[in-house]
Amino acid sequence: MTQIAIVYHSGYGHTAKVAEHVRKGAVSTGAQVDLIAIDAEGNVTDAAWETLKAADGIVFGSPTYMGSVSWQFKKFADASSKPWYTMDWKGKIAAGFTNSATLNGDKGSTIAYLALFAAQHKMLWTGTGMHPSNAKASTRDDLNNLGGYQGLLVTSPSDAGVDEMIAGDLKTAEAFGANVADVVKSVKG
C-alpha cells in the first residue's frame, strides 16, 4: 500500500483544514495517509519521525508568514538534519502547500522554500498536476484558481474562520492530494 505523510504547521486552524483535504484526496486513491501536526513549539513526536521515514511520499504544509514558512515549520526543518544526514527521505516523492490571507501573499517564496527543503533531502518534487482556472468566467470556486503549478496555494481571508474557507481552494486541495498519491504510486511501481 502507498504510504503518504502530511507534515504541517497550522497557526489558526486554516492550514490544518487544508491538510485534511489533501489527505481526503490522497485517501480517495487508496493511499494510506498520516497527518502529522507540528505543535505550537515547532516539535513533532519521535513516532512522527518514524512515520516520515516509513512513508513513500511526504507532503509539507505551512502558512505563509512574512513571506516564508512559519518559525514552527522552520524548527521542524532544522530538526530534520538527522534524517538528512542518513538520507532517510532520499528518493521519496515530496510536495507542498501553503495558505495566506491574501491572493498572492508571497506564497511563491514559501513553496520555493519547501521545494528546496525537499531537494536538500534528495527527494523528488511534484507539483499540483493541474492547469489554473484563469478564464474570464473562472471563479474562486474553480479548481486551482490561484494558479499554482509548483505547489498548492490557498487563501483564507484574515477575518475568515476555518468554516468560511473558500470551497474551491478545498476542492483544489483534494485534487492535489489525489495527484500526489498518483505520482507516488507511479514511482513506487
Residue frames as a rotation matrix with the C-alpha (Angstrom) as fourth column:
MET 1
0.575 0.818 0.000 0.00
0.818 -0.575 0.000 0.00
0.000 0.000 -1.000 0.00
THR 2
-0.123 -0.559 0.820 1.14
0.488 -0.754 -0.441 3.52
0.864 0.345 0.366 -0.76
GLN 3
0.310 0.144 -0.940 2.01
0.939 -0.200 0.280 5.43
-0.147 -0.969 -0.197 2.43
ILE 4
-0.086 -0.257 0.963 1.95
0.426 -0.883 -0.197 9.21
0.901 0.393 0.186 2.48
ALA 5
-0.113 0.009 -0.994 2.69
0.961 -0.252 -0.112 11.52
-0.251 -0.968 0.020 5.39
ILE 6
0.291 0.214 0.933 1.45
0.424 -0.903 0.075 15.09
0.858 0.374 -0.353 5.52
VAL 7
-0.117 -0.411 -0.904 3.51
0.985 -0.165 -0.052 17.12
-0.128 -0.897 0.424 7.97
TYR 8
-0.021 0.279 0.960 2.30
0.478 -0.840 0.255 20.66
0.878 0.464 -0.116 8.57
HIS 9
-0.787 -0.050 -0.615 2.10
0.570 -0.442 -0.693 23.57
-0.237 -0.896 0.376 10.96
SER 10
-0.083 0.818 0.570 -1.13
0.617 -0.406 0.674 25.50
0.782 0.408 -0.471 11.37
GLY 11
-0.926 -0.355 0.127 -1.29
0.156 -0.667 -0.729 28.70
0.343 -0.655 0.673 13.36
TYR 12
-0.679 0.723 0.124 -5.04
-0.677 -0.552 -0.487 29.27
-0.284 -0.415 0.864 13.38
GLY 13
-0.180 0.602 0.778 -6.54
-0.054 0.784 -0.619 26.05
-0.982 -0.153 -0.108 12.01
HIS 14
0.595 0.438 -0.674 -6.81
-0.642 -0.245 -0.726 27.01
-0.483 0.865 0.136 8.33
THR 15
-0.185 -0.753 -0.631 -3.67
-0.949 0.303 -0.084 25.15
0.255 0.583 -0.771 7.23
ALA 16
-0.770 -0.001 0.638 -4.81
-0.322 0.864 -0.387 22.12
-0.551 -0.504 -0.665 9.27
LYS 17
0.296 0.944 0.143 -8.06
-0.219 0.213 -0.952 22.12
-0.930 0.251 0.270 7.31
VAL 18
0.426 -0.248 -0.870 -6.12
-0.905 -0.090 -0.417 22.23
0.025 0.965 -0.263 4.05
ALA 19
-0.681 -0.729 0.068 -4.03
-0.733 0.677 -0.066 19.26
0.002 -0.094 -0.996 5.26
GLU 20
-0.377 0.632 0.677 -7.24
-0.163 0.675 -0.720 17.35
-0.912 -0.382 -0.151 5.99
HIS 21
0.674 0.659 -0.334 -8.49
-0.409 -0.044 -0.911 17.99
-0.616 0.751 0.240 2.44
VAL 22
-0.040 -0.757 -0.652 -5.13
-0.975 0.171 -0.139 16.99
0.217 0.630 -0.745 0.91
ARG 23
-0.788 -0.215 0.577 -5.44
-0.440 0.852 -0.284 13.80
-0.430 -0.478 -0.766 2.96
LYS 24
0.145 0.947 0.286 -9.01
-0.240 0.314 -0.919 13.24
-0.960 0.064 0.273 1.73
GLY 25
0.614 0.055 -0.787 -7.85
-0.780 -0.115 -0.616 13.47
-0.124 0.992 -0.027 -1.89
ALA 26
-0.435 -0.854 -0.284 -4.94
-0.862 0.487 -0.143 11.08
0.260 0.183 -0.948 -1.37
VAL 27
-0.634 0.273 0.724 -7.11
-0.323 0.757 -0.568 8.59
-0.703 -0.594 -0.392 0.52
SER 28
0.420 0.873 -0.248 -9.60
-0.581 0.048 -0.812 8.63
-0.697 0.486 0.527 -2.37
THR 29
0.270 -0.415 -0.869 -6.92
-0.879 0.263 -0.399 6.90
0.394 0.871 -0.293 -4.48
GLY 30
0.838 0.098 -0.538 -6.46
0.064 0.959 0.275 4.12
0.543 -0.265 0.797 -1.93
ALA 31
-0.203 -0.973 0.110 -3.36
0.013 -0.115 -0.993 5.56
0.979 -0.200 0.036 -0.25
GLN 32
0.454 0.181 -0.872 -2.77
0.866 0.141 0.480 5.30
0.210 -0.973 -0.093 3.47
VAL 33
0.008 -0.387 0.922 -2.21
0.198 -0.903 -0.380 8.82
0.980 0.186 0.070 4.79
ASP 34
0.102 -0.073 -0.992 -0.90
0.994 0.033 0.099 10.02
0.026 -0.997 0.076 8.15
LEU 35
0.603 0.096 0.792 -1.39
0.123 -0.992 0.026 13.61
0.788 0.081 -0.610 9.29
ILE 36
-0.006 -0.677 -0.736 1.48
0.989 0.103 -0.104 14.94
0.146 -0.729 0.669 11.41
ALA 37
0.831 0.335 0.443 0.87
0.263 -0.940 0.218 18.28
0.489 -0.065 -0.870 13.08
ILE 38
-0.416 -0.909 0.011 3.89
0.570 -0.270 -0.776 20.32
0.708 -0.317 0.631 14.10
ASP 39
0.265 0.612 -0.745 2.96
0.962 -0.121 0.243 21.69
0.059 -0.782 -0.621 17.50
ALA 40
0.944 0.238 0.228 2.99
0.229 -0.971 0.068 25.32
0.237 -0.012 -0.971 18.67
GLU 41
0.610 -0.792 -0.035 6.58
-0.321 -0.287 0.903 24.87
-0.725 -0.539 -0.429 19.83
GLY 42
0.328 -0.459 -0.826 7.76
-0.943 -0.105 -0.316 23.51
0.058 0.882 -0.467 16.46
ASN 43
-0.633 -0.598 0.492 8.04
-0.673 0.739 0.032 19.89
-0.382 -0.311 -0.870 17.55
VAL 44
0.335 0.670 -0.662 6.81
-0.735 0.626 0.262 16.51
0.590 0.399 0.702 16.34
THR 45
0.686 0.001 0.728 6.91
-0.589 0.587 0.555 13.23
-0.427 -0.810 0.403 18.26
ASP 46
-0.474 -0.854 0.213 9.52
-0.618 0.495 0.611 10.50
-0.627 0.158 -0.763 17.88
ALA 47
-0.150 0.520 0.841 6.76
0.439 0.797 -0.415 8.35
-0.886 0.307 -0.347 16.38
ALA 48
0.813 0.448 -0.372 6.16
-0.069 -0.560 -0.825 11.07
-0.578 0.696 -0.425 13.76
TRP 49
0.040 -0.879 -0.475 9.83
-0.908 -0.231 0.351 10.91
-0.418 0.417 -0.807 12.69
GLU 50
-0.667 -0.245 0.704 9.43
-0.083 0.963 0.256 7.15
-0.741 0.113 -0.662 12.22
THR 51
0.361 0.875 0.322 6.24
0.424 0.153 -0.893 7.69
-0.830 0.459 -0.316 10.20
LEU 52
0.676 -0.182 -0.714 8.10
-0.588 -0.717 -0.374 10.12
-0.443 0.673 -0.592 7.93
LYS 53
-0.425 -0.904 0.046 10.94
-0.739 0.375 0.560 7.61
-0.524 0.204 -0.827 7.49
ALA 54
-0.551 0.259 0.793 8.48
0.263 0.956 -0.130 4.85
-0.792 0.137 -0.594 6.51
ALA 55
0.431 0.829 -0.358 6.42
-0.067 -0.366 -0.928 6.98
-0.900 0.423 -0.102 4.11
ASP 56
0.024 -0.328 0.945 6.70
0.935 0.341 0.094 6.67
-0.353 0.881 0.315 0.33
GLY 57
-0.199 -0.021 0.980 5.84
0.575 -0.812 0.099 10.34
0.794 0.583 0.173 -0.05
ILE 58
-0.319 0.061 -0.946 5.82
0.860 -0.400 -0.316 13.40
-0.397 -0.915 0.076 2.20
VAL 59
0.177 0.438 0.881 3.68
0.631 -0.738 0.240 16.49
0.756 0.513 -0.407 1.75
PHE 60
-0.656 -0.470 -0.591 4.90
0.753 -0.469 -0.462 19.59
-0.060 -0.748 0.661 3.58
GLY 61
0.202 0.786 0.584 2.49
0.671 -0.546 0.502 22.34
0.713 0.290 -0.638 4.64
SER 62
-0.517 -0.340 -0.786 2.89
0.804 -0.508 -0.309 25.70
-0.295 -0.791 0.536 6.30
PRO 63
0.765 0.630 -0.133 1.11
0.562 -0.754 -0.339 29.01
-0.314 0.185 -0.931 6.41
THR 64
-0.057 -0.749 0.660 2.99
0.762 -0.460 -0.456 31.82
0.645 0.477 0.596 4.74
TYR 65
0.793 0.164 -0.586 4.08
0.540 -0.633 0.555 34.27
-0.280 -0.757 -0.590 7.41
MET 66
0.548 -0.579 -0.604 6.17
-0.353 -0.815 0.460 37.26
-0.758 -0.040 -0.651 6.37
GLY 67
0.469 -0.277 -0.839 7.00
-0.882 -0.094 -0.462 35.66
0.050 0.956 -0.288 3.01
SER 68
-0.537 -0.659 -0.526 8.10
-0.598 0.737 -0.313 32.24
0.595 0.147 -0.790 4.22
VAL 69
-0.028 0.470 -0.882 7.19
0.386 0.819 0.424 29.22
0.922 -0.329 -0.204 6.35
SER 70
0.839 0.343 0.422 6.22
-0.275 -0.402 0.873 29.70
0.469 -0.849 -0.243 9.99
TRP 71
-0.079 -0.909 0.409 9.01
-0.936 -0.073 -0.345 29.56
0.343 -0.410 -0.845 12.55
GLN 72
0.248 0.233 0.940 7.50
-0.661 0.750 -0.012 26.33
-0.708 -0.619 0.340 13.83
PHE 73
0.992 0.075 0.100 7.87
0.025 0.659 -0.752 24.71
-0.122 0.748 0.652 10.41
LYS 74
0.482 -0.876 0.008 11.41
-0.519 -0.293 -0.803 26.07
0.706 0.383 -0.596 10.14
LYS 75
-0.036 -0.469 0.882 12.26
-0.974 0.215 0.075 24.50
-0.225 -0.857 -0.465 13.52
PHE 76
0.671 0.331 0.663 10.94
-0.185 0.941 -0.282 21.17
-0.718 0.067 0.693 12.22
ALA 77
0.937 -0.335 -0.095 13.01
-0.057 0.121 -0.991 21.59
0.344 0.934 0.094 9.04
ASP 78
0.150 -0.927 0.345 16.14
-0.852 -0.298 -0.430 22.35
0.501 -0.229 -0.834 11.06
ALA 79
0.076 -0.054 0.996 15.45
-0.797 0.596 0.093 19.31
-0.599 -0.801 0.002 13.27
SER 80
0.941 0.322 0.109 15.37
-0.187 0.759 -0.624 17.13
-0.283 0.567 0.774 10.14
SER 81
0.273 -0.917 -0.292 19.17
-0.952 -0.213 -0.219 17.23
0.138 0.338 -0.931 9.97
LYS 82
-0.308 -0.372 0.876 19.35
-0.556 0.817 0.152 13.66
-0.772 -0.441 -0.458 11.35
PRO 83
0.469 0.477 0.743 17.21
0.318 0.694 -0.646 12.14
-0.824 0.539 0.174 8.56
TRP 84
0.890 -0.246 -0.383 19.09
-0.454 -0.536 -0.712 14.41
-0.031 0.808 -0.589 6.13
TYR 85
-0.006 -0.986 0.164 22.44
-0.961 0.051 0.270 13.04
-0.275 -0.156 -0.949 7.29
THR 86
-0.517 -0.145 0.844 21.33
-0.161 0.984 0.070 9.42
-0.841 -0.100 -0.532 6.95
MET 87
-0.826 0.214 -0.522 19.36
-0.559 -0.194 0.806 10.19
0.071 0.957 0.280 3.74
ASP 88
-0.726 0.597 0.342 16.19
0.204 0.661 -0.722 8.68
-0.657 -0.454 -0.601 5.20
TRP 89
0.274 0.914 -0.298 14.00
-0.016 -0.306 -0.952 10.60
-0.962 0.266 -0.069 2.77
LYS 90
-0.600 -0.592 -0.538 16.14
-0.546 -0.188 0.816 10.14
-0.584 0.784 -0.210 -0.37
GLY 91
-0.985 0.157 -0.075 14.03
0.021 0.537 0.843 9.18
0.172 0.829 -0.533 -3.39
LYS 92
-0.385 0.903 -0.189 10.69
0.752 0.188 -0.632 9.84
-0.535 -0.386 -0.751 -1.71
ILE 93
-0.204 0.439 0.875 8.12
0.700 -0.560 0.444 11.96
0.685 0.703 -0.193 -3.51
ALA 94
-0.605 0.015 -0.796 7.68
0.630 -0.602 -0.491 15.41
-0.486 -0.798 0.355 -1.96
ALA 95
-0.172 0.574 0.801 5.06
0.643 -0.550 0.533 18.10
0.746 0.607 -0.275 -2.46
GLY 96
-0.791 -0.175 -0.586 3.96
0.589 -0.475 -0.654 21.19
-0.164 -0.863 0.479 -0.61
PHE 97
0.113 0.858 0.501 1.18
0.731 -0.413 0.543 23.59
0.672 0.305 -0.674 0.18
THR 98
-0.858 -0.339 -0.386 0.73
0.511 -0.640 -0.574 26.94
-0.053 -0.690 0.722 1.82
ASN 99
0.267 0.959 0.094 -2.01
0.902 -0.282 0.327 29.28
0.340 -0.003 -0.940 2.92
SER 100
-0.853 -0.420 -0.309 -2.03
0.510 -0.797 -0.323 33.04
-0.111 -0.434 0.894 3.47
ALA 101
-0.197 0.840 -0.506 -4.61
0.468 -0.373 -0.801 35.76
-0.861 -0.395 -0.320 3.91
THR 102
0.128 0.229 -0.965 -4.17
-0.598 -0.759 -0.259 37.46
-0.792 0.610 0.040 0.54
LEU 103
0.943 0.329 -0.054 -4.41
-0.230 0.526 -0.819 36.14
-0.241 0.784 0.572 -3.01
ASN 104
0.450 -0.864 -0.226 -0.67
-0.218 0.139 -0.966 36.47
0.866 0.484 -0.126 -3.58
GLY 105
0.930 0.016 0.367 0.66
-0.367 0.000 0.930 36.88
0.015 -1.000 0.006 -0.07
ASP 106
0.045 -0.987 -0.154 4.15
-0.983 -0.017 -0.180 35.93
0.175 0.159 -0.971 -1.27
LYS 107
0.691 0.314 0.651 3.11
-0.468 0.881 0.071 32.28
-0.552 -0.354 0.755 -1.21
GLY 108
0.871 -0.379 -0.313 5.53
-0.152 0.397 -0.905 31.53
0.467 0.836 0.288 -4.05
SER 109
-0.059 -0.950 0.307 8.51
-0.746 -0.162 -0.646 32.06
0.663 -0.267 -0.699 -1.77
THR 110
0.050 0.140 0.989 7.08
-0.869 0.493 -0.026 29.57
-0.491 -0.858 0.147 0.74
ILE 111
0.940 0.293 0.174 6.55
-0.161 0.832 -0.531 26.92
-0.300 0.471 0.830 -1.95
ALA 112
0.551 -0.814 -0.187 10.09
-0.335 -0.010 -0.942 27.58
0.765 0.581 -0.278 -3.22
TYR 113
-0.168 -0.584 0.794 11.40
-0.977 -0.007 -0.213 27.07
0.130 -0.811 -0.570 0.33
LEU 114
0.428 0.418 0.802 9.53
-0.584 0.804 -0.107 23.76
-0.690 -0.423 0.588 0.64
ALA 115
0.987 -0.085 -0.138 10.85
-0.071 0.538 -0.840 22.56
0.146 0.839 0.524 -2.74
LEU 116
0.185 -0.977 0.109 14.42
-0.612 -0.202 -0.765 23.50
0.769 0.075 -0.635 -1.78
PHE 117
-0.032 -0.097 0.995 13.98
-0.952 0.305 -0.001 21.72
-0.303 -0.947 -0.103 1.57
ALA 118
0.817 0.387 0.428 12.88
-0.238 0.902 -0.361 18.59
-0.525 0.193 0.829 -0.31
ALA 119
0.788 -0.574 -0.221 15.83
-0.186 0.120 -0.975 18.90
0.587 0.810 -0.012 -2.70
GLN 120
-0.033 -0.828 0.560 18.23
-0.928 -0.183 -0.325 19.07
0.371 -0.530 -0.762 0.23
HIS 121
0.043 0.148 0.988 16.80
-0.657 0.749 -0.083 15.74
-0.752 -0.646 0.130 1.37
LYS 122
-0.873 -0.422 -0.243 17.28
-0.432 0.442 0.786 14.36
-0.225 0.792 -0.568 -2.19
MET 123
-0.236 0.893 0.383 13.53
0.273 0.440 -0.856 13.98
-0.933 -0.097 -0.348 -2.60
LEU 124
-0.836 0.077 0.544 11.64
0.542 -0.040 0.839 14.11
0.086 0.996 -0.009 -5.91
TRP 125
-0.697 0.538 -0.475 9.28
-0.115 -0.737 -0.666 17.10
-0.708 -0.410 0.575 -6.08
THR 126
-0.575 0.603 0.553 5.86
0.787 0.224 0.575 17.04
0.223 0.766 -0.604 -7.70
GLY 127
-0.967 0.241 0.078 3.51
-0.249 -0.963 -0.105 19.96
0.050 -0.121 0.991 -8.17
THR 128
-0.366 0.916 0.164 -0.24
-0.621 -0.109 -0.777 20.31
-0.694 -0.386 0.608 -8.40
GLY 129
-0.819 0.012 0.574 -0.66
0.353 0.800 0.486 18.44
-0.453 0.600 -0.659 -11.66
MET 130
0.182 0.939 0.290 -3.33
0.923 -0.062 -0.380 20.84
-0.340 0.337 -0.878 -12.88
HIS 131
-0.561 -0.243 0.792 -3.68
0.606 -0.771 0.193 23.92
0.564 0.588 0.580 -15.00
PRO 132
-0.871 0.268 -0.412 -5.08
0.174 -0.617 -0.768 27.07
-0.460 -0.740 0.490 -13.43
SER 133
0.115 0.930 0.349 -8.65
0.989 -0.072 -0.133 28.23
-0.099 0.360 -0.928 -13.90
ASN 134
-0.491 -0.478 -0.728 -7.81
0.449 -0.855 0.258 31.57
-0.746 -0.200 0.635 -15.44
ALA 135
-0.575 0.393 0.717 -10.52
0.696 -0.226 0.682 32.36
0.430 0.891 -0.144 -17.98
LYS 136
-0.758 0.332 0.562 -12.86
-0.382 -0.924 0.030 35.34
0.529 -0.192 0.827 -17.57
ALA 137
0.263 0.956 -0.129 -15.64
-0.477 0.245 0.844 33.00
0.839 -0.160 0.520 -16.46
SER 138
-0.241 -0.433 -0.869 -13.47
0.486 0.721 -0.494 31.42
0.840 -0.541 0.037 -13.74
THR 139
0.613 0.435 0.660 -14.39
-0.398 -0.551 0.733 31.95
0.683 -0.712 -0.164 -10.12
ARG 140
-0.266 -0.708 0.655 -12.68
-0.931 0.012 -0.365 31.35
0.250 -0.707 -0.662 -6.76
ASP 141
0.305 0.440 0.845 -14.66
-0.663 0.735 -0.144 28.11
-0.684 -0.516 0.516 -6.53
ASP 142
0.865 -0.077 -0.496 -12.93
-0.389 0.520 -0.760 26.64
0.316 0.851 0.420 -9.60
LEU 143
0.783 -0.621 -0.035 -10.01
0.570 0.694 0.439 24.23
-0.249 -0.364 0.898 -9.30
ASN 144
-0.125 -0.991 -0.039 -6.61
0.934 -0.131 0.332 25.88
-0.334 0.005 0.943 -8.96
ASN 145
0.778 0.497 0.384 -8.00
0.593 -0.782 -0.192 29.38
0.205 0.377 -0.903 -9.28
LEU 146
0.789 -0.534 -0.303 -4.83
-0.204 -0.694 0.691 30.77
-0.579 -0.483 -0.657 -7.65
GLY 147
0.862 -0.330 -0.384 -2.73
-0.415 -0.025 -0.910 29.19
0.290 0.944 -0.159 -10.40
GLY 148
0.231 -0.819 0.525 -0.20
-0.789 0.158 0.593 27.10
-0.569 -0.551 -0.610 -8.50
TYR 149
0.637 -0.157 -0.754 1.90
-0.476 0.689 -0.546 24.67
0.606 0.707 0.365 -10.51
GLN 150
-0.359 -0.920 -0.158 4.83
-0.374 0.296 -0.879 24.11
0.855 -0.256 -0.450 -8.15
GLY 151
-0.923 0.097 -0.373 2.61
0.371 0.491 -0.789 23.66
0.107 -0.866 -0.488 -5.09
LEU 152
-0.015 0.999 -0.036 -0.87
0.884 0.030 0.466 24.09
0.467 -0.024 -0.884 -3.70
LEU 153
-0.942 -0.210 0.261 -1.82
0.110 -0.929 -0.353 27.69
0.317 -0.304 0.898 -2.96
VAL 154
-0.023 0.942 -0.334 -4.73
0.906 0.161 0.393 28.53
0.424 -0.293 -0.857 -0.66
THR 155
-0.741 -0.127 0.659 -6.13
-0.061 -0.965 -0.254 31.83
0.668 -0.228 0.708 0.57
SER 156
-0.013 0.723 -0.691 -8.01
0.953 0.217 0.210 32.32
0.302 -0.656 -0.692 3.82
PRO 157
0.163 0.092 0.982 -9.08
0.091 -0.993 0.078 35.95
0.982 0.077 -0.170 4.32
SER 158
-0.745 -0.662 0.077 -7.71
0.008 -0.125 -0.992 37.32
0.667 -0.739 0.098 7.58
ASP 159
-0.614 0.581 0.534 -11.17
-0.779 -0.339 -0.527 37.71
-0.125 -0.739 0.662 9.09
ALA 160
0.226 0.680 -0.698 -12.47
-0.729 0.593 0.342 34.31
0.646 0.431 0.630 7.91
GLY 161
0.192 -0.077 0.978 -12.95
-0.804 0.559 0.202 31.44
-0.563 -0.825 0.045 10.31
VAL 162
-0.788 -0.538 0.300 -11.92
-0.330 0.781 0.531 27.92
-0.520 0.319 -0.793 9.41
ASP 163
-0.264 0.782 0.565 -15.53
0.587 0.595 -0.549 27.11
-0.765 0.187 -0.616 8.47
GLU 164
0.669 0.500 -0.550 -15.51
-0.059 -0.702 -0.710 30.02
-0.741 0.507 -0.440 5.99
MET 165
-0.437 -0.900 -0.017 -12.65
-0.122 0.040 0.992 28.80
-0.891 0.435 -0.127 3.83
ILE 166
-0.058 0.381 -0.923 -13.18
-0.937 -0.340 -0.081 29.02
-0.344 0.860 0.376 0.09
ALA 167
0.589 0.440 0.678 -14.74
-0.280 0.898 -0.339 25.83
-0.758 0.010 0.652 -1.27
GLY 168
0.933 -0.248 -0.260 -12.72
-0.225 0.160 -0.961 25.95
0.280 0.955 0.093 -4.49
ASP 169
0.022 -0.971 0.236 -9.46
-0.907 -0.119 -0.404 26.00
0.420 -0.205 -0.884 -2.56
LEU 170
-0.114 -0.014 0.993 -10.53
-0.729 0.680 -0.075 22.95
-0.674 -0.733 -0.088 -0.55
LYS 171
0.886 0.400 0.235 -11.60
-0.105 0.666 -0.738 21.11
-0.451 0.630 0.632 -3.73
THR 172
0.629 -0.735 -0.253 -8.21
-0.520 -0.156 -0.840 22.01
0.578 0.660 -0.480 -5.19
ALA 173
-0.160 -0.671 0.724 -6.53
-0.981 0.193 -0.039 20.61
-0.113 -0.716 -0.688 -2.06
GLU 174
0.382 0.377 0.844 -8.33
-0.329 0.909 -0.257 17.30
-0.864 -0.179 0.471 -2.62
ALA 175
0.996 -0.045 -0.078 -7.31
-0.063 0.266 -0.962 17.19
0.064 0.963 0.262 -6.30
PHE 176
0.270 -0.954 0.132 -3.74
-0.830 -0.300 -0.471 17.99
0.488 0.018 -0.872 -5.25
GLY 177
-0.063 -0.246 0.967 -3.75
-0.820 0.565 0.091 15.16
-0.569 -0.787 -0.238 -2.69
ALA 178
0.760 0.394 0.517 -5.02
-0.034 0.819 -0.573 12.71
-0.649 0.418 0.635 -5.31
ASN 179
0.841 -0.501 -0.204 -2.32
-0.319 -0.156 -0.935 13.87
0.437 0.851 -0.291 -7.74
VAL 180
-0.015 -0.882 0.472 0.44
-0.993 -0.041 -0.107 13.41
0.114 -0.470 -0.875 -5.15
ALA 181
0.155 0.137 0.978 -0.83
-0.486 0.873 -0.045 9.90
-0.860 -0.469 0.202 -4.36
ASP 182
0.964 0.225 0.139 -0.94
0.015 0.477 -0.879 9.01
-0.264 0.849 0.457 -8.07
VAL 183
0.518 -0.848 -0.111 2.64
-0.645 -0.302 -0.702 10.25
0.562 0.435 -0.704 -8.55
VAL 184
-0.123 -0.544 0.830 3.82
-0.936 0.342 0.085 8.27
-0.330 -0.766 -0.551 -5.51
LYS 185
0.508 0.408 0.758 2.12
-0.195 0.912 -0.360 5.14
-0.839 0.035 0.543 -6.88
SER 186
0.984 -0.118 -0.135 3.66
-0.121 0.119 -0.985 5.59
0.132 0.986 0.103 -10.34
VAL 187
0.190 -0.975 0.114 7.16
-0.837 -0.221 -0.500 5.97
0.513 0.000 -0.859 -8.91
LYS 188
-0.082 -0.161 0.984 6.74
-0.836 0.548 0.020 3.19
-0.543 -0.821 -0.179 -6.37
GLY 189
-0.674 -0.152 -0.723 5.63
-0.652 0.583 0.485 0.86
0.348 0.798 -0.492 -9.13
